[in-house]
Amino acid sequence: MTQQTAPLAIDAQHLVKRYRQKTAVDGISLQVRAGETFGILGTNGAGKTTTVEMIAGLRRPSEGTVRILGLDPFTDRAQVRQILGVQLQEAYLHGSLSCWELVELYRSFYPDPLDAQTALAMVELTEKAKTRFDDLSGGQMQRLSIALALIGRPEVVILDELTTGLDPKARRRVWSTIESLTEQTVILVSHAMDEVERLCGRVALIDQGRVIAQGSPEHLKEQAAAVTLEDAFVALTGKDIHDDEEDD
Amino acid sequence: MSETADIRRPAWRPGAAAWLRLIQAEAKMVIRDYAGLIVPLGLPLLILVMQGISIEERGQEIAEGVTVFSYYALPVVISMVVATIAVINMPSFLATYRKTKLLRRLAVTPASPAMVLVAQMVVSFIQVVLGIGLAFAVALIFFDAALPLAPLTAAGVLLACCAAMYGLGMIVASIAPTPNSSVAIGLIAFFGIAALGGMFGPADNLPEVLQTVGSWLPFGASVEAFQSAWLGEAVEFQNWVVLGGSAVMGAGVAGALFRWE
């Protein structure tokens, strides 16, 4: 079965999220096939995080539907939590616990978890097993978060702003970890062009809560007659990806 | 498209091992951040010793085997241990978890954020038992204090006191937007109810109006109920109403206002 013929792992249709006066997400539809690594690219405030939070079942859509491997993240919450691994953009862990203790804690939440040794080795934190979360560097915290997102052997993984704030070396290490996820369906939310271009087979460009364009990085560059994905983004959205706007 | 995968499977929920791990995690957080133990364990001890030193005729018996000190100081100290943990510490932990989005992180796992709340309560109850044990040890060794004449009634009052103080603590956790404001609101609430309930001296010394107000608040009701248990008497109905009502009110307010994020 090729990726083009693989069944849909994520099927989000016409998602809308309104907050009083503001519409954060305005009719986004995304379909991601099993085994695919799919990027969601947009400036800050474009609606990326709100979209994936609706997909993950953290925010109820004002309109629209989400299915993860055929399951509704709100009505089938318990089942979805077993098959979904999520790394949130900003989320802290029990700061006084060591990496090993955190991994063991999160392992206990799943029926068939990875063993703790494997989880830490996967993100190259074996030597930091006894180090408390509060004493880790930003990159190490991020890698531990990824390990915890993968600890339950999820079939679908959502990674939000995976490498924000990491130095180039740490970013490459995290990318290698993501590239090793060949069995899972991955949604990668980012505003880093190089990251998306390297890791994702298909990308949705999001602006002002809408999908502006969708396709492989090559297809998007062709569509915009651009040399780089960043140029394509500017051409298709009229915005610089580095523009600092309000948060999602 | 119609080719959506469908992998219906039985729902799985975290079992006893997960509960145990979470309780262990919360306990480690409390132990490793030991500064948080100073108030619930140290402050009641300080008040106990001060009352032990300052109460005149502390050894005088007001009932068979019940000294003035046991009757006035120990009910206040037990209520203090419970109140500091439930009204100051517990809301502060929850506010910190909310601010740092730890509860949100748990919400994307099969564990529910409500599990953290239960684990917190278990760990808090262990602290209550330790705090009371410590206070009793000091009281028995240094001030010849006596245990309550009606220990089962005292145990029942302790449970009601815990429920009432947790109710108040959940109101604090529900309305406090930040960890700092949680501590501030918790301290004000604690000193308010404790001052009117006899923490700074027997409530009998307060003006009548304040005595009445105090007895309708959970701290004062708890102290009065423990005093009844010490004398081996039945607890007044009003005390049960206040303690039960505080627990119910707290649960209601938390149900309406508490935010996980």
Chai-1 contact restraints between the chains, C-beta under 6 A:
chainA,res_idxA,chainB,res_idxB,connection_type,confidence,min_distance_angstrom,max_distance_angstrom,comment,restraint_id
A,P7,B,E3,contact,1.0,0.0,6.0,A-B,restraint_1
A,P7,B,A5,contact,1.0,0.0,6.0,A-B,restraint_2
A,L8,B,T4,contact,1.0,0.0,6.0,A-B,restraint_3
A,D11,B,T4,contact,1.0,0.0,6.0,A-B,restraint_4
A,A56,B,V108,contact,1.0,0.0,6.0,A-B,restraint_5
A,R67,B,T4,contact,1.0,0.0,6.0,A-B,restraint_6
A,L69,B,A5,contact,1.0,0.0,6.0,A-B,restraint_7
A,L69,B,I7,contact,1.0,0.0,6.0,A-B,restraint_8
A,G70,B,T4,contact,1.0,0.0,6.0,A-B,restraint_9
A,G70,B,A5,contact,1.0,0.0,6.0,A-B,restraint_10
A,G70,B,D6,contact,1.0,0.0,6.0,A-B,restraint_11
A,A78,B,A11,contact,1.0,0.0,6.0,A-B,restraint_12
A,Q79,B,R9,contact,1.0,0.0,6.0,A-B,restraint_13
A,Q79,B,A11,contact,1.0,0.0,6.0,A-B,restraint_14
A,R81,B,P110,contact,1.0,0.0,6.0,A-B,restraint_15
A,Q82,B,W12,contact,1.0,0.0,6.0,A-B,restraint_16
A,Q82,B,P110,contact,1.0,0.0,6.0,A-B,restraint_17
A,V86,B,V108,contact,1.0,0.0,6.0,A-B,restraint_18
A,E90,B,K101,contact,1.0,0.0,6.0,A-B,restraint_19
A,A91,B,K101,contact,1.0,0.0,6.0,A-B,restraint_20
A,A91,B,R104,contact,1.0,0.0,6.0,A-B,restraint_21
A,A91,B,R105,contact,1.0,0.0,6.0,A-B,restraint_22
A,Y92,B,T100,contact,1.0,0.0,6.0,A-B,restraint_23
A,Y92,B,L102,contact,1.0,0.0,6.0,A-B,restraint_24
A,H94,B,A25,contact,1.0,0.0,6.0,A-B,restraint_25
A,H94,B,M29,contact,1.0,0.0,6.0,A-B,restraint_26
A,S96,B,M29,contact,1.0,0.0,6.0,A-B,restraint_27
A,S96,B,R32,contact,1.0,0.0,6.0,A-B,restraint_28
A,L97,B,A25,contact,1.0,0.0,6.0,A-B,restraint_29
A,L105,B,R21,contact,1.0,0.0,6.0,A-B,restraint_30
A,L105,B,A25,contact,1.0,0.0,6.0,A-B,restraint_31
A,S108,B,A17,contact,1.0,0.0,6.0,A-B,restraint_32
A,S108,B,A18,contact,1.0,0.0,6.0,A-B,restraint_33
A,S108,B,R21,contact,1.0,0.0,6.0,A-B,restraint_34
A,F109,B,P14,contact,1.0,0.0,6.0,A-B,restraint_35
A,F109,B,A18,contact,1.0,0.0,6.0,A-B,restraint_36
A,F109,B,T109,contact,1.0,0.0,6.0,A-B,restraint_37
A,F109,B,P110,contact,1.0,0.0,6.0,A-B,restraint_38
A,F109,B,A111,contact,1.0,0.0,6.0,A-B,restraint_39
A,P111,B,W12,contact,1.0,0.0,6.0,A-B,restraint_40
